[in-house]
C-alpha cells in the first residue's frame, strides 16, 4: 500500500460520515494527519504539499486524474485499467507513474464523471460517451468488456478556444487558405470537415466558426457538447441523450436536427455525422440553411462522400443516384484535415463539390498540401492552389468580392 493510500485510510477513519465536510474542514484534517505522520517519519515540505494535493483530489475531485486535467499542455489522457495511465503532451505519448489504488476507486471516478453529464454506465450499458465540466470529451468502457479493467479516454480541448490565427502560427493552415475560407463561411457555403481520429476536425470547426456573422441564429447539435463557437450571441446548443435504464427517453441526433429546423436557424452545425442522421443533415442543407457546417471521419474527401452515402442508406432505402444528387446539391466544400507522422495537424486538401454526372459526384481540388521533406524531425511543405472556385454565386449574392477580403460581420 502506497503512502497516499495509507493516509487516505487514516483520514477516512477520522471523517464524520454522517455529513459532508466543508473544503476547509477537509483540508485542515488532511494537513493535521500529514503533520502527525511527519513527526514519526520525515516528510519534506514538498512531499507534504504533493500528498496534501493528491489526498484532497481523492476526496473532492477526480483523484489522480485531477493533476492531468490541471496541466493545460496535456491534450489526451488514456487510462488502461488501474495499472497504466498514458498521456499525450506536445504530440508525444508518455507513461505516467501514477496508478489507481483499486478498480473500485477508478469506477468511483468514472461514475462521478458520467453522472455529471447525466449519463449512465454499468454492466448492462458498459460503454458511454460523456464530457467534463471544461468540455473535454470522455469515452468509458467498463470491465469485463474492457478485459484489463475499466478503460477511460479523455480528449482535452483548449480552454480559451483555438483561433484561426493560432492555427496559422502553428503551420496547420496558410494565410491564403484562411482568407479563402473566411469568405466562404461569411457567404454561406455548406462546408464539411473530414479527417481521421485525432486529426483536429472539432478544433478546426471551432476556429472556422469565428467567421460566422455575429447577427445570425445558430443551432449546434452534438452527441456530447464540445463545440465552443466564438462570439455568437443568438446560439442554441442541443445535446443528444441516451435511453434510460428502461430503454426509454432517448433523444437522437436525428430528433435534434428535425427540431432545429423548427427553431428558425440561419445555420445548423452538427458536431459529427456518424449514422443515419446524415439524411436529415442533407435535407437541412438542401432546404435553405446555407452556411451549415459538420464533420465526419474519413480518409479523404472522396471517402467522406462514400461514407455519407452509406450512412444515408442505413436509415432509408432510396436509389443511390438520388442520394448522390442530394449530396452534390447540399455540400459545397470539403476541408480534409490530417495528422502527419511528425504529429502535426494540417489542412491537407480543400475540395469543391462541382456536380453530379454519369452516376458519380464530381469533385475538384482547390488547395492541396505538398510535402517537401523533413528538417529536425518536422515535416516541411507548402499549400498549392490547384483550381479556382467554380461556383461563386453565393459569394456574389453576399456582396463578397471574389478576389478581396471580406469583413466578418454582424
C-alpha positions as a Markdown table, in Angstrom:
| # | Residue | x | y | z |
|---|---|---|---|---|
| 1 | Unk | 0.0 | 0.0 | 0.0 |
| 2 | Unk | 1.4 | 3.4 | -1.0 |
| 3 | Unk | 1.9 | 6.3 | 1.4 |
| 4 | Unk | -1.1 | 8.2 | -0.1 |
| 5 | Unk | -3.3 | 5.1 | 0.3 |
| 6 | Unk | -2.3 | 4.7 | 3.9 |
| 7 | Unk | -3.0 | 8.4 | 4.6 |
| 8 | Unk | -6.4 | 8.1 | 2.8 |
| 9 | Unk | -7.4 | 5.2 | 5.0 |
| 10 | Unk | -6.4 | 7.2 | 8.1 |
| 11 | Unk | -8.3 | 10.3 | 7.1 |
| 12 | Unk | -11.3 | 8.3 | 6.1 |
| 13 | Unk | -11.4 | 6.7 | 9.6 |
| 14 | Unk | -11.5 | 10.2 | 11.2 |
| 15 | Unk | -14.1 | 11.7 | 8.9 |
| 16 | Unk | -17.7 | 12.1 | 10.2 |
| 17 | Unk | -19.5 | 10.1 | 7.6 |
| 18 | Unk | -22.9 | 11.4 | 8.7 |
| 19 | Unk | -22.3 | 14.7 | 6.9 |
| 20 | Unk | -20.3 | 16.2 | 4.1 |
| 21 | Unk | -17.4 | 18.3 | 5.5 |
| 22 | Unk | -16.6 | 21.7 | 4.0 |
| 23 | Unk | -13.5 | 22.0 | 1.9 |
| 24 | Unk | -11.7 | 24.0 | 4.6 |
| 25 | Unk | -12.5 | 21.4 | 7.2 |
| 26 | Unk | -11.3 | 18.6 | 5.0 |
| 27 | Unk | -8.1 | 20.5 | 4.2 |
| 28 | Unk | -7.4 | 21.0 | 7.9 |
| 29 | Unk | -7.9 | 17.3 | 8.6 |
| 30 | Unk | -5.6 | 16.3 | 5.8 |
| 31 | Unk | -2.7 | 18.5 | 6.9 |
| 32 | Unk | -3.2 | 17.5 | 10.6 |
| 33 | Unk | -2.8 | 13.9 | 9.6 |
| 34 | Unk | 0.2 | 14.8 | 7.5 |
| 35 | Unk | 1.8 | 16.6 | 10.4 |
| 36 | Unk | 1.2 | 13.6 | 12.7 |
| 37 | Unk | 2.9 | 11.3 | 10.2 |
| 38 | Unk | 5.8 | 13.7 | 9.6 |
| 39 | Unk | 6.6 | 13.6 | 13.3 |
| 40 | Unk | 7.1 | 9.9 | 13.1 |
| 41 | Unk | 8.9 | 9.8 | 9.7 |
| 42 | Unk | 10.5 | 12.7 | 7.9 |
| 43 | Unk | 8.5 | 14.3 | 5.1 |
| 44 | Unk | 9.8 | 17.2 | 3.2 |
| 45 | Unk | 7.7 | 20.3 | 2.7 |
| 46 | Unk | 7.3 | 19.4 | -1.0 |
| 47 | Unk | 6.3 | 15.8 | -0.1 |
| 48 | Unk | 3.6 | 17.1 | 2.3 |
| 49 | Unk | 2.4 | 19.6 | -0.3 |
| 50 | Unk | 2.2 | 16.9 | -3.0 |
| 51 | Unk | 0.5 | 14.4 | -0.7 |
| 52 | Unk | -2.0 | 17.1 | 0.5 |
| 53 | Unk | -3.0 | 17.9 | -3.0 |
| 54 | Unk | -3.3 | 14.3 | -4.0 |
| 55 | Unk | -5.4 | 13.5 | -1.0 |
| 56 | Unk | -7.7 | 16.5 | -1.5 |
| 57 | Unk | -8.2 | 15.4 | -5.1 |
| 58 | Unk | -9.1 | 11.9 | -3.9 |
| 59 | Unk | -11.8 | 13.1 | -1.7 |
| 60 | Unk | -13.1 | 16.1 | -3.6 |
| 61 | Unk | -12.2 | 15.9 | -7.3 |
| 62 | Unk | -11.2 | 13.2 | -9.7 |
| 63 | Unk | -8.5 | 11.5 | -7.7 |
| 64 | Unk | -5.1 | 11.2 | -9.5 |
| 65 | Unk | -6.8 | 12.3 | -12.8 |
| 66 | Unk | -7.1 | 15.8 | -11.4 |
| 67 | Unk | -3.4 | 16.7 | -11.9 |
| 68 | Unk | -3.6 | 15.6 | -15.6 |
| 69 | Unk | -6.6 | 17.9 | -16.1 |
| 70 | Unk | -4.9 | 20.8 | -14.5 |
| 71 | Unk | -2.0 | 20.6 | -16.9 |
| 72 | Unk | -3.0 | 22.7 | -19.9 |
| 73 | Unk | -0.3 | 21.2 | -22.1 |
| 74 | Unk | -1.8 | 17.7 | -21.8 |
| 75 | Unk | -4.1 | 17.0 | -24.7 |
| 76 | Unk | -5.2 | 13.4 | -24.1 |
| 77 | Unk | -5.3 | 11.0 | -21.1 |
| 78 | Unk | -5.7 | 7.2 | -21.6 |
| 79 | Unk | -6.4 | 5.0 | -18.6 |
| 80 | Unk | -5.9 | 1.3 | -19.3 |
| 81 | Unk | -7.3 | -0.3 | -16.1 |
| 82 | Unk | -5.7 | 0.5 | -12.8 |
| 83 | Unk | -2.1 | -0.1 | -13.7 |
| 84 | Unk | -1.4 | 2.1 | -16.8 |
| 85 | Unk | -2.1 | 5.7 | -17.4 |
| 86 | Unk | -0.8 | 7.3 | -20.6 |
| 87 | Unk | -1.0 | 10.9 | -21.6 |
| 88 | Unk | -0.2 | 13.0 | -24.6 |
| 89 | Unk | 1.9 | 16.1 | -24.3 |
| 90 | Unk | 3.3 | 18.1 | -27.2 |
| 91 | Unk | 2.3 | 15.3 | -29.6 |
| 92 | Unk | 4.2 | 12.7 | -27.7 |
| 93 | Unk | 2.8 | 9.8 | -25.5 |
| 94 | Unk | 4.2 | 9.2 | -22.0 |
| 95 | Unk | 3.5 | 6.5 | -19.4 |
| 96 | Unk | 2.7 | 8.1 | -16.0 |
| 97 | Unk | 3.9 | 6.7 | -12.7 |
| 98 | Unk | 0.5 | 7.3 | -11.2 |
| 99 | Unk | -1.8 | 4.4 | -10.5 |
| 100 | Unk | -5.4 | 4.0 | -9.2 |
| 101 | Unk | -5.4 | 2.2 | -5.9 |
| 102 | Unk | -8.1 | -0.3 | -7.0 |
| 103 | Unk | -10.7 | -0.9 | -9.7 |
| 104 | Unk | -13.4 | 0.2 | -7.3 |
| 105 | Unk | -11.7 | 3.6 | -6.9 |
| 106 | Unk | -11.4 | 4.0 | -10.7 |
| 107 | Unk | -15.0 | 3.0 | -11.1 |
| 108 | Unk | -16.0 | 5.6 | -8.5 |
| 109 | Unk | -14.2 | 8.3 | -10.5 |
| 110 | Unk | -15.9 | 7.0 | -13.7 |
| 111 | Unk | -19.4 | 7.3 | -12.1 |
| 112 | Unk | -18.6 | 10.8 | -10.9 |
| 113 | Unk | -17.7 | 11.9 | -14.4 |
| 114 | Unk | -20.6 | 10.1 | -16.1 |
| 115 | Unk | -23.3 | 11.2 | -13.6 |
| 116 | Unk | -22.2 | 14.9 | -14.0 |
| 117 | Unk | -23.0 | 14.5 | -17.8 |
| 118 | Unk | -26.4 | 13.0 | -16.9 |
| 119 | Unk | -25.3 | 9.7 | -18.5 |
| 120 | Unk | -25.4 | 6.1 | -17.2 |
| 121 | Unk | -22.7 | 3.4 | -17.4 |
| 122 | Unk | -23.0 | 0.0 | -15.8 |
| 123 | Unk | -22.8 | -3.7 | -16.6 |
| 124 | Unk | -25.9 | -3.5 | -18.7 |
| 125 | Unk | -24.6 | -0.5 | -20.6 |
| 126 | Unk | -20.8 | -0.7 | -20.3 |
| 127 | Unk | -19.9 | 1.8 | -23.0 |
| 128 | Unk | -20.7 | 5.6 | -22.7 |
| 129 | Unk | -19.6 | 8.9 | -24.0 |
| 130 | Unk | -19.6 | 11.8 | -21.6 |
| 131 | Unk | -17.8 | 15.1 | -21.0 |
| 132 | Unk | -16.1 | 17.0 | -18.2 |
| 133 | Unk | -17.1 | 20.4 | -17.0 |
| 134 | Unk | -14.4 | 22.1 | -19.1 |
| 135 | Unk | -15.8 | 20.4 | -22.3 |
| 136 | Unk | -13.2 | 17.6 | -22.5 |
| 137 | Unk | -14.6 | 14.5 | -24.3 |
| 138 | Unk | -14.7 | 11.3 | -22.3 |
| 139 | Unk | -15.2 | 7.7 | -23.5 |
| 140 | Unk | -15.6 | 4.9 | -21.0 |
| 141 | Unk | -15.6 | 1.1 | -21.5 |
| 142 | Unk | -16.2 | -0.9 | -18.3 |
| 143 | Unk | -14.9 | -4.4 | -17.3 |
| 144 | Unk | -15.5 | -7.1 | -18.5 |
| 145 | Unk | -15.9 | -5.6 | -22.0 |
| 146 | Unk | -12.5 | -3.9 | -21.3 |
| 147 | Unk | -10.7 | -7.1 | -20.2 |
| 148 | Unk | -7.8 | -5.4 | -18.4 |
| 149 | Unk | -10.1 | -3.2 | -16.3 |
| 150 | Unk | -12.1 | 0.0 | -17.0 |
| 151 | Unk | -10.7 | 2.0 | -20.0 |
| 152 | Unk | -11.2 | 5.7 | -20.0 |
| 153 | Unk | -10.0 | 8.0 | -22.8 |
| 154 | Unk | -10.2 | 11.8 | -22.3 |
| 155 | Unk | -9.7 | 14.2 | -25.2 |
| 156 | Unk | -9.0 | 17.7 | -24.0 |
| 157 | Unk | -9.6 | 21.0 | -25.8 |
| 158 | Unk | -8.1 | 24.4 | -25.2 |
| 159 | Unk | -10.0 | 26.4 | -22.5 |
| 160 | Unk | -9.6 | 29.6 | -24.5 |
| 161 | Unk | -10.7 | 28.3 | -27.9 |
| 162 | Unk | -8.2 | 28.0 | -30.7 |
| 163 | Unk | -8.4 | 30.7 | -33.3 |
| 164 | Unk | -7.5 | 30.6 | -37.0 |
| 165 | Unk | -4.6 | 32.9 | -36.2 |
| 166 | Unk | -3.2 | 30.3 | -33.9 |
| 167 | Unk | -3.6 | 27.6 | -36.5 |
| 168 | Unk | -1.7 | 29.7 | -38.9 |
| 169 | Unk | 1.1 | 30.3 | -36.4 |
| 170 | Unk | 1.3 | 26.5 | -35.8 |
| 171 | Unk | 1.5 | 25.8 | -39.5 |
| 172 | Unk | -1.8 | 24.0 | -39.6 |
| 173 | Unk | -3.2 | 26.2 | -42.4 |
| 174 | Unk | -1.9 | 29.0 | -44.6 |
| 175 | Unk | -2.9 | 32.7 | -44.6 |
| 176 | Unk | -4.2 | 32.3 | -48.1 |
| 177 | Unk | -6.5 | 29.4 | -47.2 |
| 178 | Unk | -7.6 | 31.3 | -44.1 |
| 179 | Unk | -8.7 | 34.3 | -46.2 |
| 180 | Unk | -10.4 | 31.9 | -48.7 |
| 181 | Unk | -12.4 | 30.0 | -46.1 |
| 182 | Unk | -13.3 | 33.2 | -44.3 |
| 183 | Unk | -15.1 | 34.5 | -47.4 |
| 184 | Unk | -16.9 | 31.2 | -47.9 |
| 185 | Unk | -18.1 | 31.0 | -44.3 |
| 186 | Unk | -19.5 | 34.5 | -44.4 |
| 187 | Unk | -21.1 | 33.9 | -47.8 |
| 188 | Unk | -22.9 | 30.8 | -46.5 |
| 189 | Unk | -21.2 | 27.9 | -48.2 |
| 190 | Unk | -22.0 | 24.5 | -46.7 |
| 191 | Unk | -18.7 | 23.0 | -45.5 |
| 192 | Unk | -17.9 | 19.5 | -44.4 |
| 193 | Unk | -14.7 | 18.9 | -42.4 |
| 194 | Unk | -13.3 | 15.4 | -42.8 |
| 195 | Unk | -10.4 | 13.6 | -41.2 |
| 196 | Unk | -9.3 | 10.7 | -39.1 |
| 197 | Unk | -9.4 | 10.2 | -35.4 |
| 198 | Unk | -7.4 | 12.9 | -33.6 |
| 199 | Unk | -6.8 | 14.9 | -36.8 |
| 200 | Unk | -8.3 | 18.1 | -35.4 |
| 201 | Unk | -11.7 | 18.2 | -37.0 |
| 202 | Unk | -13.5 | 19.7 | -34.0 |
| 203 | Unk | -10.7 | 22.2 | -33.4 |
| 204 | Unk | -10.8 | 23.4 | -37.0 |
| 205 | Unk | -14.6 | 23.7 | -36.9 |
| 206 | Unk | -14.4 | 25.8 | -33.7 |
| 207 | Unk | -11.8 | 28.1 | -35.3 |
| 208 | Unk | -13.8 | 28.4 | -38.5 |
| 209 | Unk | -16.8 | 29.4 | -36.6 |
| 210 | Unk | -15.2 | 32.8 | -35.7 |
| 211 | Unk | -16.1 | 33.9 | -39.2 |
| 212 | Unk | -19.9 | 33.3 | -38.9 |
| 213 | Unk | -21.6 | 36.7 | -39.0 |
| 214 | Unk | -22.5 | 37.7 | -35.4 |
| 215 | Unk | -26.1 | 38.6 | -36.1 |
| 216 | Unk | -27.1 | 35.1 | -37.2 |
| 217 | Unk | -29.1 | 32.5 | -35.2 |
| 218 | Unk | -27.0 | 29.3 | -34.9 |
| 219 | Unk | -28.2 | 25.9 | -33.7 |
| 220 | Unk | -25.4 | 23.4 | -32.7 |
| 221 | Unk | -26.2 | 19.7 | -32.4 |
| 222 | Unk | -23.9 | 17.1 | -30.8 |
| 223 | Unk | -23.7 | 13.8 | -29.1 |
| 224 | Unk | -21.6 | 15.4 | -26.5 |
| 225 | Unk | -21.4 | 19.2 | -26.3 |
| 226 | Unk | -17.8 | 20.0 | -27.3 |
| 227 | Unk | -18.2 | 22.9 | -29.7 |
| 228 | Unk | -17.1 | 26.3 | -28.5 |
| 229 | Unk | -18.4 | 28.7 | -31.1 |
| 230 | Unk | -16.8 | 32.2 | -30.7 |
| 231 | Unk | -18.7 | 35.5 | -30.4 |
| 232 | Unk | -22.2 | 34.3 | -31.3 |
| 233 | Unk | -25.0 | 35.6 | -29.0 |
| 234 | Unk | -28.0 | 34.0 | -30.7 |
| 235 | Unk | -26.8 | 30.5 | -30.1 |
| 236 | Unk | -28.8 | 27.4 | -29.1 |
| 237 | Unk | -26.8 | 24.3 | -28.1 |
| 238 | Unk | -28.5 | 20.9 | -28.3 |
| 239 | Unk | -27.2 | 17.6 | -27.0 |
| 240 | Unk | -28.4 | 14.1 | -27.6 |
| 241 | Unk | -29.5 | 11.9 | -24.8 |
| 242 | Unk | -29.2 | 8.1 | -24.3 |
| 243 | Unk | -32.1 | 6.0 | -23.3 |
| 244 | Unk | -32.6 | 5.4 | -19.5 |
| 245 | Unk | -32.4 | 2.0 | -17.8 |
| 246 | Unk | -35.8 | 1.1 | -19.1 |
| 247 | Unk | -34.7 | 1.8 | -22.7 |
| 248 | Unk | -36.8 | 5.0 | -22.9 |
| 249 | Unk | -36.2 | 8.7 | -23.3 |
| 250 | Unk | -33.5 | 8.6 | -25.9 |
| 251 | Unk | -33.1 | 11.9 | -27.9 |
| 252 | Unk | -31.1 | 11.2 | -31.1 |
| 253 | Unk | -29.2 | 13.5 | -33.4 |
| 254 | Unk | -32.0 | 12.9 | -35.9 |
| 255 | Unk | -34.5 | 14.1 | -33.4 |
| 256 | Unk | -32.5 | 17.2 | -32.7 |
| 257 | Unk | -31.9 | 18.1 | -36.4 |
| 258 | Unk | -35.7 | 17.8 | -37.0 |
| 259 | Unk | -36.4 | 20.0 | -34.0 |
| 260 | Unk | -33.7 | 22.5 | -35.0 |
| 261 | Unk | -35.4 | 23.1 | -38.4 |
| 262 | Unk | -38.4 | 24.5 | -36.5 |
| 263 | Unk | -36.3 | 26.8 | -34.4 |
| 264 | Unk | -35.7 | 29.4 | -37.2 |
| 265 | Unk | -31.9 | 28.8 | -37.6 |
| 266 | Unk | -29.8 | 30.6 | -40.1 |
| 267 | Unk | -27.2 | 27.8 | -39.8 |
| 268 | Unk | -27.2 | 24.4 | -38.3 |
| 269 | Unk | -23.9 | 23.0 | -37.1 |
| 270 | Unk | -23.7 | 19.2 | -36.4 |
| 271 | Unk | -20.6 | 18.3 | -34.4 |
| 272 | Unk | -20.2 | 15.0 | -36.2 |
| 273 | Unk | -22.2 | 12.8 | -38.6 |
| 274 | Unk | -21.9 | 9.2 | -37.7 |
| 275 | Unk | -25.1 | 7.4 | -38.8 |
| 276 | Unk | -28.5 | 7.7 | -40.4 |
| 277 | Unk | -28.8 | 11.4 | -39.2 |
| 278 | Unk | -26.9 | 12.1 | -42.4 |
| 279 | Unk | -30.4 | 12.0 | -44.1 |
| 280 | Unk | -31.7 | 14.9 | -42.0 |
| 281 | Unk | -28.5 | 16.8 | -42.3 |
| 282 | Unk | -28.7 | 16.6 | -46.1 |
| 283 | Unk | -32.3 | 17.8 | -46.1 |
| 284 | Unk | -31.3 | 20.8 | -43.9 |
| 285 | Unk | -28.5 | 21.6 | -46.4 |
| 286 | Unk | -31.0 | 21.5 | -49.3 |
| 287 | Unk | -33.8 | 23.5 | -47.7 |
| 288 | Unk | -32.2 | 26.9 | -47.4 |
| 289 | Unk | -29.9 | 26.6 | -44.4 |
| 290 | Unk | -26.8 | 27.9 | -46.2 |
| 291 | Unk | -23.6 | 28.1 | -44.3 |
| 292 | Unk | -24.2 | 24.9 | -42.3 |
| 293 | Unk | -21.2 | 23.0 | -41.0 |
| 294 | Unk | -20.4 | 19.5 | -39.9 |
| 295 | Unk | -17.6 | 17.0 | -39.5 |
| 296 | Unk | -17.1 | 13.3 | -40.3 |
| 297 | Unk | -14.5 | 10.5 | -40.0 |
| 298 | Unk | -12.9 | 9.8 | -43.4 |
| 299 | Unk | -9.5 | 9.2 | -45.0 |
| 300 | Unk | -10.1 | 11.6 | -47.9 |
| 301 | Unk | -12.8 | 13.9 | -49.4 |
| 302 | Unk | -13.9 | 11.1 | -51.7 |
| 303 | Unk | -14.1 | 8.7 | -48.8 |
| 304 | Unk | -16.2 | 11.2 | -46.9 |
| 305 | Unk | -18.8 | 11.3 | -49.6 |
| 306 | Unk | -18.9 | 7.5 | -49.8 |
| 307 | Unk | -19.4 | 7.3 | -46.1 |
| 308 | Unk | -22.2 | 9.8 | -46.2 |
| 309 | Unk | -23.9 | 7.7 | -48.9 |
| 310 | Unk | -23.6 | 4.6 | -46.7 |
| 311 | Unk | -24.9 | 6.5 | -43.6 |
| 312 | Unk | -28.0 | 7.6 | -45.6 |
| 313 | Unk | -28.6 | 4.1 | -46.8 |
| 314 | Unk | -28.6 | 2.9 | -43.1 |
| 315 | Unk | -31.7 | 5.0 | -42.5 |
| 316 | Unk | -33.7 | 4.6 | -45.7 |
| 317 | Unk | -33.9 | 2.7 | -48.9 |
| 318 | Unk | -33.6 | 5.0 | -51.8 |
| 319 | Unk | -31.7 | 4.8 | -55.1 |
| 320 | Unk | -28.0 | 5.6 | -54.7 |
| 321 | Unk | -28.3 | 8.1 | -57.5 |
| 322 | Unk | -30.9 | 10.1 | -55.6 |
| 323 | Unk | -28.6 | 10.2 | -52.5 |
| 324 | Unk | -25.6 | 11.3 | -54.6 |
| 325 | Unk | -27.7 | 14.2 | -56.2 |
| 326 | Unk | -28.7 | 15.3 | -52.7 |
| 327 | Unk | -25.1 | 15.3 | -51.6 |
| 328 | Unk | -23.9 | 17.1 | -54.7 |
| 329 | Unk | -26.5 | 19.9 | -54.3 |
| 330 | Unk | -26.2 | 20.2 | -50.5 |
| 331 | Unk | -22.4 | 20.2 | -49.8 |
| 332 | Unk | -20.3 | 22.9 | -51.4 |
| 333 | Unk | -16.9 | 22.2 | -49.9 |
| 334 | Unk | -14.9 | 19.5 | -48.1 |
| 335 | Unk | -12.0 | 20.5 | -46.0 |
| 336 | Unk | -9.8 | 17.4 | -45.2 |
| 337 | Unk | -7.5 | 17.6 | -42.2 |
| 338 | Unk | -5.0 | 15.1 | -41.1 |
| 339 | Unk | -2.3 | 14.3 | -38.6 |
| 340 | Unk | 1.1 | 13.8 | -40.1 |
| 341 | Unk | 3.9 | 11.4 | -39.0 |
| 342 | Unk | 5.6 | 14.2 | -37.0 |
| 343 | Unk | 2.3 | 14.5 | -35.0 |
| 344 | Unk | 1.5 | 17.9 | -36.6 |
| 345 | Unk | -2.1 | 18.5 | -37.7 |
| 346 | Unk | -2.7 | 20.3 | -41.0 |
| 347 | Unk | -5.3 | 21.0 | -43.6 |
| 348 | Unk | -4.3 | 18.5 | -46.3 |
| 349 | Unk | -6.9 | 19.3 | -49.0 |
| 350 | Unk | -9.8 | 21.6 | -49.8 |
| 351 | Unk | -12.1 | 20.2 | -52.5 |
| 352 | Unk | -15.2 | 21.7 | -54.1 |
| 353 | Unk | -18.2 | 19.6 | -55.0 |
| 354 | Unk | -19.0 | 20.7 | -58.5 |
| 355 | Unk | -21.9 | 18.5 | -59.5 |
| 356 | Unk | -23.3 | 15.1 | -60.3 |
| 357 | Unk | -22.7 | 13.3 | -63.6 |
| 358 | Unk | -22.7 | 9.8 | -65.0 |
| 359 | Unk | -23.7 | 8.3 | -61.7 |
| 360 | Unk | -20.9 | 9.9 | -59.6 |
| 361 | Unk | -20.3 | 13.0 | -57.6 |
| 362 | Unk | -17.8 | 15.3 | -59.3 |
| 363 | Unk | -15.1 | 16.8 | -57.1 |
| 364 | Unk | -12.4 | 19.4 | -57.9 |
| 365 | Unk | -9.4 | 20.1 | -55.6 |
| 366 | Unk | -8.8 | 23.8 | -54.8 |
| 367 | Unk | -5.9 | 23.6 | -52.5 |
| 368 | Unk | -3.5 | 20.7 | -51.6 |
| 369 | Unk | -0.7 | 20.4 | -49.1 |
| 370 | Unk | 2.6 | 19.1 | -50.7 |
| 371 | Unk | 5.4 | 17.7 | -48.5 |
| 372 | Unk | 8.9 | 19.0 | -49.4 |
| 373 | Unk | 11.0 | 17.0 | -46.9 |
| 374 | Unk | 11.9 | 16.9 | -43.3 |
| 375 | Unk | 14.1 | 19.1 | -41.1 |
| 376 | Unk | 14.9 | 18.2 | -37.5 |
| 377 | Unk | 12.1 | 15.7 | -37.3 |
| 378 | Unk | 9.5 | 18.2 | -38.6 |
| 379 | Unk | 7.7 | 17.8 | -42.0 |
| 380 | Unk | 8.1 | 20.8 | -44.3 |
| 381 | Unk | 5.8 | 21.6 | -47.2 |
| 382 | Unk | 3.5 | 24.1 | -48.7 |
| 383 | Unk | -0.1 | 24.6 | -49.8 |
| 384 | Unk | -0.6 | 24.9 | -53.5 |
| 385 | Unk | -3.7 | 26.3 | -55.2 |
| 386 | Unk | -4.8 | 23.8 | -57.8 |
| 387 | Unk | -8.0 | 25.3 | -59.2 |
| 388 | Unk | -10.2 | 28.3 | -58.8 |
| 389 | Unk | -13.6 | 28.1 | -57.1 |
| 390 | Unk | -16.2 | 27.1 | -59.7 |
| 391 | Unk | -19.4 | 28.2 | -58.0 |
| 392 | Unk | -19.1 | 31.8 | -56.9 |
| 393 | Unk | -22.8 | 32.6 | -56.8 |
| 394 | Unk | -23.0 | 32.7 | -53.0 |
| 395 | Unk | -20.0 | 35.0 | -52.8 |
| 396 | Unk | -21.6 | 37.4 | -55.2 |
| 397 | Unk | -25.0 | 37.2 | -53.5 |
| 398 | Unk | -23.4 | 38.0 | -50.2 |
| 399 | Unk | -21.6 | 41.0 | -51.7 |
| 400 | Unk | -18.2 | 39.4 | -51.2 |
| 401 | Unk | -15.5 | 40.4 | -53.7 |
| 402 | Unk | -14.4 | 37.1 | -55.2 |
| 403 | Unk | -10.8 | 38.4 | -55.0 |
| 404 | Unk | -10.9 | 40.7 | -52.0 |
| 405 | Unk | -11.0 | 40.1 | -48.3 |
| 406 | Unk | -14.5 | 40.5 | -46.7 |
| 407 | Unk | -15.2 | 41.7 | -43.2 |
| 408 | Unk | -16.7 | 39.2 | -40.8 |
| 409 | Unk | -19.9 | 41.0 | -39.9 |
| 410 | Unk | -23.0 | 41.2 | -37.9 |
